[in-house]
Amino acid sequence: MFRKLSESVYASPQITVEDIERARELGVTTIVNNRPDGESDDQTPGEAIEKAANEAGMKYVAIPVTHSGFSDWQVKAMSDALANAEGPVLAYCRSGTRSTLLWSLAKASAGADVDDLKARAVAAGYDLTPVQPLLDMLSSGND
């Protein structure tokens, strides 16, 4: 269920309170919730995930992403969450796609190689094509 994007970041479809223990066993220190509450009747509320994460000694960060796309504040918030993590990060949404896309945008804005990001995403079962123009724009700002 947890898909490895890098040595320090996993993406996942919606998690439950029970998944927090598995994340902890992998060394995850920060949970990033990219799913808005109330998106689906069957999703575990962010508040429940936050409580379980905190009880397991993990940080919890909510950066909700709707289907309308990504904004500067979301990319900055993800960059900050990744930079401030004291160990591996698990980011989740409905399918893991928005988390992967936001991860790639944050990494591109920090100067990561776009081709490497695309290869990592594909290896994890995700496609960065929907944000390719943004990735190109963010990476060109690092030249």
Backbone torsions as a table, in degrees:
resi	resn	phi	psi	omega
1	MET	NA	-43.6	177.2
2	PHE	-81.7	127.0	-178.4
3	ARG	-109.8	127.6	-175.1
4	LYS	-80.0	119.7	176.7
5	LEU	-94.6	-30.2	179.1
6	SER	-157.5	-176.9	178.9
7	GLU	-63.4	-20.5	-174.7
8	SER	-125.3	7.3	-177.9
9	VAL	-137.9	131.8	173.2
10	TYR	-117.8	147.8	171.6
11	ALA	-116.9	151.3	-177.6
12	SER	-152.1	150.8	165.1
13	PRO	-65.1	174.1	-179.0
14	GLN	-40.4	130.4	176.8
15	ILE	-102.9	166.0	175.9
16	THR	-118.0	172.7	177.0
17	VAL	-57.6	-37.3	-179.2
18	GLU	-64.9	-26.1	-179.3
19	ASP	-73.7	-17.3	-178.8
20	ILE	-60.3	-39.5	-180.0
21	GLU	-63.4	-42.8	178.0
22	ARG	-62.4	-40.9	178.0
23	ALA	-62.0	-42.9	179.7
24	ARG	-62.1	-40.0	178.2
25	GLU	-62.4	-27.7	176.7
26	LEU	-83.1	-2.6	179.5
27	GLY	91.4	5.4	-179.2
28	VAL	-59.1	132.5	179.1
29	THR	-114.1	-14.3	-178.8
30	THR	-138.4	131.9	173.4
31	ILE	-106.1	127.8	176.9
32	VAL	-114.1	118.5	179.4
33	ASN	-95.8	112.5	178.4
34	ASN	-101.9	13.8	-177.5
35	ARG	-110.8	124.9	175.9
36	PRO	-64.3	138.5	174.9
37	ASP	-61.3	146.2	177.3
38	GLY	81.6	7.1	-179.7
39	GLU	-67.9	-31.4	-179.4
40	SER	-147.8	146.8	-179.4
41	ASP	-66.3	-23.6	-175.1
42	ASP	-96.8	4.3	-178.6
43	GLN	-83.5	147.4	174.9
44	THR	-73.6	127.3	-178.9
45	PRO	-59.7	144.3	179.1
46	GLY	-55.9	-35.8	180.0
47	GLU	-60.2	-38.9	179.1
48	ALA	-69.7	-39.7	177.3
49	ILE	-65.9	-43.2	179.3
50	GLU	-59.2	-45.6	-179.7
51	LYS	-61.5	-46.7	179.9
52	ALA	-64.6	-40.4	179.1
53	ALA	-63.5	-47.3	179.6
54	ASN	-61.1	-41.2	178.5
55	GLU	-64.6	-26.8	178.8
56	ALA	-89.2	3.5	178.9
57	GLY	82.5	20.0	-179.5
58	MET	-105.0	154.2	170.5
59	LYS	-81.3	155.1	177.8
60	TYR	-132.2	130.7	178.7
61	VAL	-130.0	129.4	176.4
62	ALA	-103.8	119.8	174.9
63	ILE	-131.3	76.5	-175.7
64	PRO	-65.1	137.2	178.7
65	VAL	-124.5	119.7	176.3
66	THR	-87.9	175.6	-179.6
67	HIS	-75.7	1.0	178.9
68	SER	-80.4	-8.7	175.6
69	GLY	120.8	-167.0	-173.9
70	PHE	-112.6	147.6	178.1
71	SER	-122.3	167.4	-179.8
72	ASP	-57.1	-42.1	-176.2
73	TRP	-64.6	-33.6	179.5
74	GLN	-69.3	-41.9	177.8
75	VAL	-62.9	-43.7	179.2
76	LYS	-64.4	-43.9	-179.9
77	ALA	-62.4	-40.3	178.1
78	MET	-68.1	-41.3	176.7
79	SER	-57.5	-45.1	179.5
80	ASP	-64.3	-43.0	179.9
81	ALA	-61.5	-42.3	179.2
82	LEU	-67.7	-42.4	-178.3
83	ALA	-68.0	-33.4	-176.0
84	ASN	-91.2	-4.1	-179.5
85	ALA	-69.1	140.3	-179.8
86	GLU	-100.6	20.1	-179.5
87	GLY	173.8	-166.5	-179.1
88	PRO	-59.0	151.5	-178.6
89	VAL	-116.4	139.2	171.2
90	LEU	-115.2	116.7	177.1
91	ALA	-108.9	137.9	-178.8
92	TYR	-139.2	158.0	172.7
93	CYS	-152.1	-152.6	-178.8
94	ARG	-65.6	-48.4	-176.5
95	SER	-118.2	-12.7	-174.2
96	GLY	99.6	-11.8	-176.9
97	THR	-67.1	-51.0	-179.8
98	ARG	-60.6	-37.9	177.8
99	SER	-62.9	-42.0	179.1
100	THR	-66.5	-43.1	179.2
101	LEU	-62.9	-43.8	-180.0
102	LEU	-66.8	-40.3	174.7
103	TRP	-56.0	-46.9	-177.8
104	SER	-64.2	-39.3	178.5
105	LEU	-65.8	-41.9	178.8
106	ALA	-63.2	-44.1	-179.2
107	LYS	-67.5	-40.2	178.3
108	ALA	-63.6	-38.1	179.8
109	SER	-67.1	-20.7	178.3
110	ALA	-95.4	4.0	175.0
111	GLY	101.8	6.8	179.5
112	ALA	-66.6	150.4	178.9
113	ASP	-70.1	123.5	-176.0
114	VAL	-63.6	-39.5	179.1
115	ASP	-63.6	-37.9	177.1
116	ASP	-65.5	-43.0	178.2
117	LEU	-60.2	-43.9	179.9
118	LYS	-62.9	-42.2	179.6
119	ALA	-64.0	-41.3	179.0
120	ARG	-64.8	-41.7	179.1
121	ALA	-63.5	-46.1	179.7
122	VAL	-61.1	-42.5	179.5
123	ALA	-60.9	-28.7	179.0
124	ALA	-90.5	-2.7	177.9
125	GLY	94.0	20.0	-179.2
126	TYR	-121.3	160.3	-177.1
127	ASP	-125.3	125.3	-178.6
128	LEU	-89.6	1.6	-178.3
129	THR	-49.6	-40.3	-178.6
130	PRO	-60.5	-22.6	-179.2
131	VAL	-115.3	15.4	-177.7
132	GLN	-53.1	-47.7	179.4
133	PRO	-60.2	-40.1	177.8
134	LEU	-66.2	-40.5	177.6
135	LEU	-60.5	-45.4	179.3
136	ASP	-61.9	-43.0	179.7
137	MET	-64.1	-46.5	-179.1
138	LEU	-65.8	-40.3	-178.5
139	SER	-71.3	-31.0	178.9
140	SER	-70.3	-21.8	177.9
141	GLY	-75.6	-5.9	-179.2
142	ASN	-101.5	3.4	-178.7
143	ASP	-78.8	NA	NA
